[in-house]
Amino acid sequence: MAPAAARSRLLLLYLAVAATAGVLQARAQPDSIGFISIDCGLPGTASYVDDTTKLAYVPDAAFVDTGSNQNISAEYITPTLAKRYHNVRSFPDGVRNCYTLRSIVAGLKYLLRATFKYGNYDKLGRPPIFDLYIGVNFWTMVNITDADSPVPLEAIVLVPDDFVQVCLVNTGSGTPFISGLDLRPLKTTLYPQVNATQGLVLYNRLNFGPTNSTAIIRYPDDPHDRVWIPWVNTAIWNSVSTTLRVEDLEDGDIFEVPTKVMQTAITPRNVSQNIEFSWDPDPQPKDPTPGYVANMHFSELQRLPANAGRQFYINLNGKPWYPKAYKPIYLISDAIYNHNPARGFPHYNISINSTANSTLPPMINAVEVFSVISTTNVGTDSQDVSAITAIRAKYGVKKNWMGDPCVPKTLAWDGLACSYAISSPPRITSVNLSFSGLDGDISSSFANLKAVQYMDLSHNNLAGSVPDSLSQLSSLTFLDLTGNKLSGSIPSGLLKRIQDGSLNLRYGDNPNLCTNGNSCQTTKRKTKLAIYIAVPVVLVVVTVSVVVLLLCFCRRKKQGSTSNSVKPQNETPMSHAPAGGGSYPQSTLQLENRRFTYKELEMITNNFQRVLGRGGFGYVYDGFLEDGTQVAVKLRSDSSNQGVKEFLAEAQTLTRIHHKNLVSMIGYCKDGDYMALVYEYMSEGTLQEHISGNGRNTGFLSWRQRLKIALESAQGLEYLHKGCNPPLIHRDVKAANILLNAKLEAKIADFGLTKAYHDNDTHVSTNTLVGTLGYVDPEYHTTMQPTTKSDVYSFGVVLLELVTGRPAILRDPEPTTIIQWARQRLARGNIEGVADPRMRGDHDVNSVWKAADIALKCTAQSSAQRPTMADVVAQLQECLELEEARAGGGGDANGGYDYTGSSSDPYSGYNAHAADGHSTDDVSQTSTGFEVEHHFGRVPTMPTGPAAR
């Protein structure tokens, strides 16, 4: 590249617009032209008008309900500094804080611009780094490098709803803040690179040819209020200009560049030279190899004589970018741009050079360069969002309830659990607001959470009646209203749901709540607790080893009783005792599940005829209930090293946890010295059997099946850590404690070692090391203090087993852990040497790499370096999507998977826990990676590059 060549670097410039105060009323909605212009941190309610643009800027209080107003230091305020930079809104509390811009048009494209000037507002002299999101999709990392320089960030996206949120996320590198926020509507025909799955982030927008370096062009000259930065370099460029209007194409312009921008252009001062400009990629933490699109705008500004002509080629890094010679049109605005982003180059150099037949040098009027961002993440179902937002507003919930309730999973609202499907928006399935200080009546908005299965409103100050509308929640299987101030009758709709077995209702400690429908009479507190028998309305073939709570309950009629009336629950059941800790009533086990006698167990198991497996608690037997439902009966043996404490711990845990990826308990037996737990039957046995091949299954798990099992297991653990109150640590996560049903759906099992911890705990103190050799967290082994990260470590080992098909402890050629074995090979980049050869290479390599990387992060020596289970779930979802994309989705009736094995005796290899047991994008070197368009339709494909459309 010759030193005299006409070139420039695309530099990120900033805008400083002078403004004066006004007196317009602030509005939390678009103005008359559809604009929203917010001065963040501006106190009061009065807006003001900018002298240059004549746009009204409003305070931000109507758009955000967190953070605090701050003024920048006086030393950074100059006469020319725009007023909106004089103050900021700072967010020292919470991980995610969001602005909500409403009353916009769903499905329209919008330009969003956020501006930041640190100005040492906090007197710390440490500019922060944080992340910026548009709704649930990552926008960019905000990196404030100094106190004085304003940083504008702009994106163009298609907004799917009638509102859009801009969220600042604290990443641990300083307190997020913001100076200003703008929203500008765009026509749907503009910026064709923007669609429902892809947005654009501005790298730079330059206007070539002005002679005044401060002549920024924006509204009203640009009706969309884009900011066009002048680029002036008279040493190497000649400016060309006209006072005549530059018109758009007859069929409409897809960029609508202002005529004032198109009235100037540049040509090289040395007519034999090229026009060149370049930029370096700006990697992001969530996008290390960003892709770029460029929109180059051209118009011939000189009426050329018949013997003159201007023609040029456009190259990227020395190779054709647009595959034929281009000739600009006199006073017509045209553009050449690429649809598919260029990615993976260490440097991007655009060169515009004349053809051999051209008598005039090349020219260009303006350019826009964008990086692309994915907008494929879908927010929570809009009805669920409206409902939970109304609930938050009614009760003033003081949690991390900002942004989308379910997405991203790592920032999901505390106390909520959600379902995630690739083909539909996330739905809220669990709401836990116990001990949350809720006052007033039960909001009608709870009845709008149509997918909710579990709702815990216990131990608040809720008063008034129980709304009958809750009975219309067809998915609701568990409702806890214990410990409130509710009054009146339990609605007939709920009574019917209780009696038909589709709902488990808890309502104790509500002294004024009546229980007999229309014959409402307050019952004295000494009334004995009614015990309800849990019998699933629709029983799935289910389980062995362990458990979790039963989702569908119906009342068991006591012998000699014919009453179906619901009795008050004014005695605290055992399920309110702390899981895995504290003291338990050992004489009377008060569980809201079916209670079996020992004789009933003998009948169910045909006198304990068929053994499914054996664990530390005792044998597990095959059984059938009266209606033919197959179950697994876990009977404590006299020689078991697990006693009453472990039995009660597991039973108590299973009565309070509800999740599709945790094995369900159907009932229990505490008959004299006999103790047993009855679980759903899991026909495909343990994951360990499938990995090792020790069972009778003749098939093997495909990579897609393994990922699904890993994701479902991770979701079960995430629920224990985040969805339970108090949260639970499993403490014995391993392949033998993950069970599979007929559809190969995974469920975590065996909760005898589970411990509870509270939000302010950093660990759970124990005196005995528990777990299984090969899966135990080394930090827990050293400190004797398990944390949720102990479960993460154990899950990482399971994930490595799924990737490699090998056990946690390898014996050949010499004893080693699967972690050490995998790390050594992956360090050499040998993924195929790690992946299970039984998969025969039938997998997406990037998906396997990503899963292996997740596993290694989970098994980091230091717990602080390990991800949370919520992080793991999100990452595994991405792995599964990669594999689904490779395989084209689909699947068979086996839960969407293609398992070919059989399982006549799935539990033959079962072993329960022992308490003391031991994407890189390939870039062609001969192609620019660009697919280029301009307004005149399709052009022929060049042999050296991609097609231009």
Stockholm file with secondary structure:
# STOCKHOLM 1.0

chainA/1-949         MAPAAARSRLLLLYLAVAATAGVLQARAQPDSIGFISIDCGLPGTASYVDDTTKLAYVPDAAFVDTGSNQNISAEYITPTLAKRYHNVRSFPDGVRNCYTLRSIVAGLKYLLRATFKYGNYDKLGRPPIFDLYIGVNFWTMVNITDADSPVPLEAIVLVPDDFVQVCLVNTGSGTPFISGLDLRPLKTTLYPQVNATQGLVLYNRLNFGPTNSTAIIRYPDDPHDRVWIPWVNTAIWNSVSTTLRVEDLEDGDIFEVPTKVMQTAITPRNVSQNIEFSWDPDPQPKDPTPGYVANMHFSELQRLPANAGRQFYINLNGKPWYPKAYKPIYLISDAIYNHNPARGFPHYNISINSTANSTLPPMINAVEVFSVISTTNVGTDSQDVSAITAIRAKYGVKKNWMGDPCVPKTLAWDGLACSYAISSPPRITSVNLSFSGLDGDISSSFANLKAVQYMDLSHNNLAGSVPDSLSQLSSLTFLDLTGNKLSGSIPSGLLKRIQDGSLNLRYGDNPNLCTNGNSCQTTKRKTKLAIYIAVPVVLVVVTVSVVVLLLCFCRRKKQGSTSNSVKPQNETPMSHAPAGGGSYPQSTLQLENRRFTYKELEMITNNFQRVLGRGGFGYVYDGFLEDGTQVAVKLRSDSSNQGVKEFLAEAQTLTRIHHKNLVSMIGYCKDGDYMALVYEYMSEGTLQEHISGNGRNTGFLSWRQRLKIALESAQGLEYLHKGCNPPLIHRDVKAANILLNAKLEAKIADFGLTKAYHDNDTHVSTNTLVGTLGYVDPEYHTTMQPTTKSDVYSFGVVLLELVTGRPAILRDPEPTTIIQWARQRLARGNIEGVADPRMRGDHDVNSVWKAADIALKCTAQSSAQRPTMADVVAQLQECLELEEARAGGGGDANGGYDYTGSSSDPYSGYNAHAADGHSTDDVSQTSTGFEVEHHFGRVPTMPTGPAAR
#=GR chainA/1-949 SS CCTTSEEEECCCCCCCCCCCCCCCBCCSSCCTTSCEEEETTCCSSBCEECTTTCCEEEESTTTCSSCEEEECCGGGCCTTSCGGGSEEEECCSSSEEEEEEESCCTTEEEEEEEEECCTTTTSSCCCCEEEEEETTEEEEEEECCCSSCCEEEEEEEEECSSEEEEEEEEEEESCCEESEEEEEEECTTSCTTCBTTEEEEEEEEEEECCSCTTCCBCTTTSTTCCCBEEECCTTTEEEEECSSCCBCCTTCCSSCCCHHHHTEEEEESSTTSCEEEEECCCCBTTBSSCEEEEEEEECBCSCCCTTCCCCEEEEETTEEEEEEEECCCBTBCEEEEEEECEESCSCEEEEEEECTTCSSCCCBCEEEEEEEEECCCCCSCHHHHHHHHHHHHHHTCCSSCCSCSSSSGGGCCTTEEEEEETTEEEEEEEEECTTSCCEESCCGGGGGCTTCCEEECCSSEEEECCCGGGGGCTTCCEEECCSSEEEEECCHHHHHHHHTTSCEEECCSCTEEECSTTSCCCCCTTSCCCCCCCCCSSCCCCCSSCCBCCSCCCCCCCTTCCCCCCCCCCSCCGGGSCTTSSCCCSSCCCCSSEECCHHHHHHHTTTTTCEEEECSSEEEEEEECTTSCEEEEEEECTTCSCCHHHHHHHHHHHTTCCCTTBCBEEEEEEETTEEEEEEECCTTCBHHHHHHTCSSCCSCCCHHHHHHHHHHHHHHHHIIIIISSSCEECSCCCGGGEEECTTCCEEECCCTTCEECCTTCSCCCCSSCCSCTTTSCHHHHHHSCCCHHHHHHHHHHHHHHHHHCCCSEECSSSCEEHHHHHHHHHHTTCSTTTSCGGGTTCSCHHHHHHHHHHHHHHTCSSGGGSCCHHHHHHHHHHHHHHHHHHHTSCCCTBTTBCCCCCCSSTTTTEECCCTTCCCCCCCCTTCCCCEEEETTCCCCCCTTSCCCC
#=GC SS_cons         CCTTSEEEECCCCCCCCCCCCCCCBCCSSCCTTSCEEEETTCCSSBCEECTTTCCEEEESTTTCSSCEEEECCGGGCCTTSCGGGSEEEECCSSSEEEEEEESCCTTEEEEEEEEECCTTTTSSCCCCEEEEEETTEEEEEEECCCSSCCEEEEEEEEECSSEEEEEEEEEEESCCEESEEEEEEECTTSCTTCBTTEEEEEEEEEEECCSCTTCCBCTTTSTTCCCBEEECCTTTEEEEECSSCCBCCTTCCSSCCCHHHHTEEEEESSTTSCEEEEECCCCBTTBSSCEEEEEEEECBCSCCCTTCCCCEEEEETTEEEEEEEECCCBTBCEEEEEEECEESCSCEEEEEEECTTCSSCCCBCEEEEEEEEECCCCCSCHHHHHHHHHHHHHHTCCSSCCSCSSSSGGGCCTTEEEEEETTEEEEEEEEECTTSCCEESCCGGGGGCTTCCEEECCSSEEEECCCGGGGGCTTCCEEECCSSEEEEECCHHHHHHHHTTSCEEECCSCTEEECSTTSCCCCCTTSCCCCCCCCCSSCCCCCSSCCBCCSCCCCCCCTTCCCCCCCCCCSCCGGGSCTTSSCCCSSCCCCSSEECCHHHHHHHTTTTTCEEEECSSEEEEEEECTTSCEEEEEEECTTCSCCHHHHHHHHHHHTTCCCTTBCBEEEEEEETTEEEEEEECCTTCBHHHHHHTCSSCCSCCCHHHHHHHHHHHHHHHHIIIIISSSCEECSCCCGGGEEECTTCCEEECCCTTCEECCTTCSCCCCSSCCSCTTTSCHHHHHHSCCCHHHHHHHHHHHHHHHHHCCCSEECSSSCEEHHHHHHHHHHTTCSTTTSCGGGTTCSCHHHHHHHHHHHHHHTCSSGGGSCCHHHHHHHHHHHHHHHHHHHTSCCCTBTTBCCCCCCSSTTTTEECCCTTCCCCCCCCTTCCCCEEEETTCCCCCCTTSCCCC
//
